[in-house]
Amino acid sequence: MENPLIAIAHPEHPLLKNKNNSIKVLAKETLITREQGSGTRITIAPHHRHEV
């Protein structure tokens, strides 16, 4: 089963100019993610610059 991750942004955010942003592009942004230990956060963490 495929579980795509979907980024949500303000309608005027510059990321919306490109509908196929890579994980490298998203990694430069501030992200709000799920709790520590969640599959989503485990998937994103290695690509993101740091965790708070």
Backbone as JSON Lines, residues from 0, in Angstrom:
{"i":0,"aa":"M","n":[0.85,-1.18,0.0],"ca":[0.0,0.0,0.0],"c":[0.89,1.24,0.0]}
{"i":1,"aa":"E","n":[0.54,2.21,-0.8],"ca":[1.29,3.46,-0.88],"c":[0.67,4.49,0.06]}
{"i":2,"aa":"N","n":[1.52,5.21,0.79],"ca":[1.07,6.26,1.7],"c":[1.8,7.55,1.36]}
{"i":3,"aa":"P","n":[1.28,8.34,0.43],"ca":[1.97,9.56,0.05],"c":[1.95,10.59,1.19]}
{"i":4,"aa":"L","n":[3.01,11.37,1.28],"ca":[3.05,12.49,2.22],"c":[2.67,13.74,1.44]}
{"i":5,"aa":"I","n":[1.79,14.53,2.01],"ca":[1.3,15.73,1.34],"c":[1.64,16.94,2.18]}
{"i":6,"aa":"A","n":[2.3,17.91,1.55],"ca":[2.63,19.16,2.22],"c":[1.45,20.12,2.06]}
{"i":7,"aa":"I","n":[1.16,20.85,3.13],"ca":[0.09,21.84,3.11],"c":[0.72,23.2,3.37]}
{"i":8,"aa":"A","n":[0.38,24.18,2.55],"ca":[0.97,25.51,2.67],"c":[-0.1,26.57,2.42]}
{"i":9,"aa":"H","n":[0.21,27.77,2.88],"ca":[-0.65,28.92,2.62],"c":[-0.78,29.1,1.11]}
{"i":10,"aa":"P","n":[-1.96,29.5,0.62],"ca":[-2.17,29.65,-0.82],"c":[-1.17,30.58,-1.52]}
{"i":11,"aa":"E","n":[-0.56,31.49,-0.8],"ca":[0.4,32.42,-1.41],"c":[1.85,32.02,-1.17]}
{"i":12,"aa":"H","n":[2.1,30.85,-0.58],"ca":[3.47,30.42,-0.31],"c":[4.2,30.13,-1.62]}
{"i":13,"aa":"P","n":[5.48,30.52,-1.72],"ca":[6.25,30.3,-2.95],"c":[6.35,28.83,-3.38]}
{"i":14,"aa":"L","n":[6.23,27.89,-2.47],"ca":[6.31,26.48,-2.84],"c":[5.21,26.08,-3.82]}
{"i":15,"aa":"L","n":[4.11,26.79,-3.8],"ca":[2.98,26.42,-4.66],"c":[3.2,26.77,-6.12]}
{"i":16,"aa":"K","n":[4.29,27.48,-6.43],"ca":[4.6,27.76,-7.84],"c":[5.01,26.49,-8.57]}
{"i":17,"aa":"N","n":[5.52,25.5,-7.82],"ca":[5.92,24.22,-8.38],"c":[5.14,23.12,-7.66]}
{"i":18,"aa":"K","n":[4.35,22.38,-8.37],"ca":[3.51,21.35,-7.72],"c":[4.26,20.05,-7.45]}
{"i":19,"aa":"N","n":[5.51,19.95,-7.86],"ca":[6.32,18.74,-7.66],"c":[7.61,19.07,-6.92]}
{"i":20,"aa":"N","n":[7.51,19.66,-5.75],"ca":[8.69,19.99,-4.96],"c":[9.34,18.72,-4.43]}
{"i":21,"aa":"S","n":[10.66,18.71,-4.44],"ca":[11.4,17.55,-3.94],"c":[11.54,17.63,-2.42]}
{"i":22,"aa":"I","n":[11.94,16.52,-1.83],"ca":[12.17,16.49,-0.39],"c":[13.3,17.46,-0.02]}
{"i":23,"aa":"K","n":[14.26,17.68,-0.93],"ca":[15.36,18.63,-0.68],"c":[14.82,20.05,-0.56]}
{"i":24,"aa":"V","n":[13.85,20.39,-1.37],"ca":[13.24,21.72,-1.31],"c":[12.44,21.85,-0.02]}
{"i":25,"aa":"L","n":[11.64,20.85,0.3],"ca":[10.82,20.9,1.51],"c":[11.67,20.91,2.78]}
{"i":26,"aa":"A","n":[12.84,20.29,2.72],"ca":[13.71,20.22,3.9],"c":[14.21,21.6,4.33]}
{"i":27,"aa":"K","n":[14.17,22.57,3.45],"ca":[14.6,23.93,3.77],"c":[13.51,24.73,4.49]}
{"i":28,"aa":"E","n":[12.31,24.19,4.51],"ca":[11.17,24.88,5.1],"c":[10.95,24.47,6.56]}
{"i":29,"aa":"T","n":[10.22,25.31,7.29],"ca":[9.79,24.95,8.64],"c":[8.62,23.98,8.5]}
{"i":30,"aa":"L","n":[8.72,22.85,9.17],"ca":[7.67,21.85,9.07],"c":[7.02,21.6,10.43]}
{"i":31,"aa":"I","n":[5.74,21.4,10.41],"ca":[5.01,20.94,11.59],"c":[4.7,19.48,11.32]}
{"i":32,"aa":"T","n":[5.19,18.61,12.18],"ca":[5.02,17.18,11.96],"c":[4.3,16.52,13.13]}
{"i":33,"aa":"R","n":[4.11,15.24,12.99],"ca":[3.47,14.46,14.04],"c":[4.43,14.24,15.21]}
{"i":34,"aa":"E","n":[3.96,13.49,16.19],"ca":[4.74,13.24,17.41],"c":[5.98,12.39,17.11]}
{"i":35,"aa":"Q","n":[6.98,12.49,18.01],"ca":[8.17,11.66,17.88],"c":[7.77,10.19,17.89]}
{"i":36,"aa":"G","n":[8.41,9.42,17.02],"ca":[8.09,8.0,16.93],"c":[7.07,7.66,15.87]}
{"i":37,"aa":"S","n":[6.38,8.66,15.32],"ca":[5.38,8.37,14.28],"c":[6.1,8.01,12.97]}
{"i":38,"aa":"G","n":[5.46,7.2,12.16],"ca":[6.04,6.8,10.89],"c":[6.31,7.98,9.98]}
{"i":39,"aa":"T","n":[5.41,8.96,9.98],"ca":[5.59,10.15,9.16],"c":[6.85,10.89,9.58]}
{"i":40,"aa":"R","n":[7.02,11.1,10.86],"ca":[8.18,11.85,11.35],"c":[9.48,11.07,11.11]}
{"i":41,"aa":"I","n":[9.44,9.77,11.27],"ca":[10.62,8.93,11.01],"c":[11.02,9.02,9.54]}
{"i":42,"aa":"T","n":[10.03,9.09,8.65],"ca":[10.3,9.19,7.22],"c":[10.92,10.53,6.85]}
{"i":43,"aa":"I","n":[10.43,11.6,7.46],"ca":[10.89,12.95,7.12],"c":[12.2,13.32,7.8]}
{"i":44,"aa":"A","n":[12.42,12.88,9.02],"ca":[13.56,13.31,9.84],"c":[14.92,13.23,9.15]}
{"i":45,"aa":"P","n":[15.26,12.16,8.47],"ca":[16.6,12.11,7.87],"c":[16.84,13.17,6.79]}
{"i":46,"aa":"H","n":[15.78,13.73,6.24],"ca":[15.89,14.71,5.17],"c":[15.8,16.14,5.66]}
{"i":47,"aa":"H","n":[15.33,16.33,6.87],"ca":[15.12,17.67,7.39],"c":[16.36,18.16,8.11]}
{"i":48,"aa":"R","n":[16.56,19.47,8.16],"ca":[17.8,20.04,8.69],"c":[17.97,19.82,10.18]}
{"i":49,"aa":"H","n":[16.9,19.82,10.96],"ca":[17.01,19.57,12.4],"c":[15.63,19.37,13.0]}
{"i":50,"aa":"E","n":[15.61,18.83,14.18],"ca":[14.35,18.66,14.91],"c":[14.4,19.53,16.15]}
{"i":51,"aa":"V","n":[13.27,20.06,16.51],"ca":[13.17,20.91,17.71],"c":[12.54,20.1,18.81]}
